[in-house]
Amino acid sequence: MADAQKIDDEGRAIGRLAGIDYGTVRIGIAITDSEQRIASPLANYTRRGEKADAEFFRKLVADDRIVQFVVGLPVHLDGRESEKSAEARRFGEWLGKTTGLPVAFFDERFTSVQAEQALLDAELTKKKRKARLDKLAAQILLTAYLEAGKPASGEARGIE
């Protein structure tokens, strides 16, 4: 579980954030620098079952000194949450319990579309686009979260 964390003046943990582009098969992961200014794509994780997934995320927290997760919520164009939003929320709750870290939820509308367009613009092959899509979507999500002012954990932001 997480060690004692340093907290800023607004009650937020100081250290790296991990952005999660949730999927039932693959999860895209991005992380920030320790000052939480820049988000970078990190990995695509293929899910292997609850025990293996828990081990992976605990190791991620320890190796990369993660202090909080930001899980993307796939919502409808009008801002209403979908069944996929409920799945992402359940995953975020599991992730928080598994790692002992706070989890924030953030609107991920259009992140996969933006990521796909960026990869198309880079003229990558279909195979290379697929290998990068989820972690790039996680980076776009995490960058938007940072630009929105890093709302407190548990609070869903970016959703109208």
C-alpha positions as CSV (number, residue, x, y, z in Angstrom):
1,M,0.0,0.0,0.0
2,A,1.0,3.6,-0.3
3,D,3.4,5.2,2.1
4,A,2.7,8.4,4.0
5,Q,2.3,11.1,1.3
6,K,3.3,14.7,1.1
7,I,0.3,17.0,0.7
8,D,0.2,20.4,-0.9
9,D,-1.7,23.5,0.5
10,E,-4.9,22.4,-1.3
11,G,-4.9,18.9,0.1
12,R,-3.6,17.1,-3.0
13,A,-0.8,14.5,-2.9
14,I,2.6,15.7,-4.2
15,G,4.2,13.3,-6.7
16,R,3.4,11.5,-9.9
17,L,-0.1,11.0,-11.2
18,A,-1.0,8.1,-13.4
19,G,-3.7,8.5,-16.1
20,I,-5.8,5.5,-16.9
21,D,-7.6,4.9,-20.2
22,Y,-9.8,2.0,-19.0
23,G,-10.7,-0.9,-21.2
24,T,-12.0,-4.4,-20.5
25,V,-9.0,-5.9,-22.4
26,R,-6.3,-3.2,-22.5
27,I,-5.6,-0.3,-20.2
28,G,-3.6,2.7,-21.5
29,I,-1.4,4.3,-18.8
30,A,0.3,7.7,-18.8
31,I,2.2,9.4,-16.0
32,T,3.2,12.9,-15.0
33,D,6.6,14.1,-13.9
34,S,6.9,14.5,-10.1
35,E,5.8,18.2,-10.3
36,Q,2.7,17.2,-12.2
37,R,3.3,19.5,-15.1
38,I,3.9,17.2,-18.1
39,A,2.1,13.9,-18.9
40,S,3.8,11.2,-20.9
41,P,2.5,7.9,-22.3
42,L,3.9,5.0,-20.3
43,A,2.4,1.7,-21.3
44,N,-0.5,-0.4,-22.6
45,Y,-1.4,-3.1,-20.1
46,T,-3.3,-6.2,-21.3
47,R,-5.5,-7.4,-18.4
48,R,-4.7,-10.9,-17.1
49,G,-7.1,-11.4,-14.2
50,E,-7.7,-9.6,-10.9
51,K,-4.7,-11.1,-9.1
52,A,-2.2,-10.3,-11.9
53,D,-3.8,-6.9,-12.5
54,A,-3.4,-6.0,-8.8
55,E,0.2,-7.1,-8.8
56,F,0.9,-5.0,-11.9
57,F,-0.7,-1.8,-10.4
58,R,1.0,-2.2,-7.0
59,K,4.3,-2.6,-8.8
60,L,3.6,0.5,-11.0
61,V,2.9,2.5,-7.8
62,A,6.1,1.4,-6.2
63,D,8.4,1.7,-9.2
64,D,7.1,5.0,-10.5
65,R,6.2,6.6,-7.1
66,I,2.6,7.2,-8.1
67,V,0.5,9.2,-5.6
68,Q,-2.9,9.3,-7.4
69,F,-4.7,7.8,-10.3
70,V,-6.9,9.6,-12.8
71,V,-9.4,7.3,-14.5
72,G,-11.1,8.4,-17.7
73,L,-14.9,8.3,-17.7
74,P,-16.4,7.6,-21.2
75,V,-19.5,9.7,-21.2
76,H,-22.1,10.5,-23.9
77,L,-21.8,13.7,-26.0
78,D,-24.4,15.4,-23.7
79,G,-22.3,14.6,-20.6
80,R,-24.5,11.8,-19.3
81,E,-22.6,8.8,-18.0
82,S,-22.8,5.5,-19.8
83,E,-22.6,1.8,-18.9
84,K,-18.9,2.1,-19.8
85,S,-18.7,5.0,-17.3
86,A,-20.1,2.7,-14.6
87,E,-17.5,0.0,-15.5
88,A,-14.7,2.6,-15.3
89,R,-16.0,3.8,-11.9
90,R,-16.0,0.2,-10.6
91,F,-12.5,-0.3,-11.9
92,G,-11.4,3.0,-10.3
93,E,-12.8,1.9,-7.0
94,W,-11.0,-1.4,-7.2
95,L,-7.8,0.4,-8.2
96,G,-8.1,2.7,-5.1
97,K,-8.7,-0.2,-2.8
98,T,-5.9,-2.3,-4.3
99,T,-3.2,0.3,-4.2
100,G,-4.4,2.5,-1.3
101,L,-4.2,5.6,-3.4
102,P,-6.8,8.2,-4.2
103,V,-8.6,8.0,-7.6
104,A,-10.0,11.0,-9.5
105,F,-12.4,10.5,-12.5
106,F,-12.2,12.8,-15.5
107,D,-14.2,13.1,-18.7
108,E,-12.4,11.3,-21.5
109,R,-14.7,12.3,-24.4
110,F,-12.8,12.4,-27.6
111,T,-9.4,11.2,-26.2
112,S,-9.3,8.1,-28.3
113,V,-10.4,10.1,-31.4
114,Q,-7.7,12.7,-30.7
115,A,-5.1,10.0,-30.2
116,E,-6.1,8.1,-33.4
117,Q,-6.0,11.4,-35.4
118,A,-2.5,12.2,-34.0
119,L,-1.3,8.7,-34.9
120,L,-2.8,9.0,-38.4
121,D,-1.2,12.4,-38.9
122,A,2.1,10.8,-37.9
123,E,1.5,8.3,-40.8
124,L,2.1,5.3,-38.7
125,T,1.1,1.8,-39.8
126,K,-2.1,0.3,-38.5
127,K,0.0,-2.1,-36.3
128,K,2.0,0.8,-34.8
129,R,-1.1,2.9,-34.2
130,K,-2.7,0.1,-32.3
131,A,0.4,-0.3,-30.2
132,R,0.3,3.3,-29.2
133,L,-3.4,4.3,-29.1
134,D,-4.4,3.5,-25.5
135,K,-1.4,5.0,-23.8
136,L,-1.6,8.1,-26.0
137,A,-5.3,8.4,-25.1
138,A,-4.3,8.2,-21.4
139,Q,-1.7,10.9,-22.0
140,I,-4.3,13.2,-23.6
141,L,-6.7,12.5,-20.7
142,L,-4.0,13.2,-18.1
143,T,-2.9,16.4,-19.9
144,A,-6.5,17.6,-19.9
145,Y,-6.8,16.8,-16.2
146,L,-3.7,18.9,-15.4
147,E,-4.9,21.8,-17.5
148,A,-8.3,21.7,-15.6
149,G,-6.4,22.3,-12.4
150,K,-6.1,18.8,-10.9
151,P,-9.4,18.5,-9.0
152,A,-9.4,16.7,-5.7
153,S,-9.5,12.9,-5.7
154,G,-12.9,11.2,-6.2
155,E,-14.3,14.3,-7.8
156,A,-15.5,13.9,-11.4
157,R,-14.3,16.9,-13.4
158,G,-14.7,17.9,-17.0
159,I,-18.2,16.5,-17.1
160,E,-20.9,19.0,-17.8
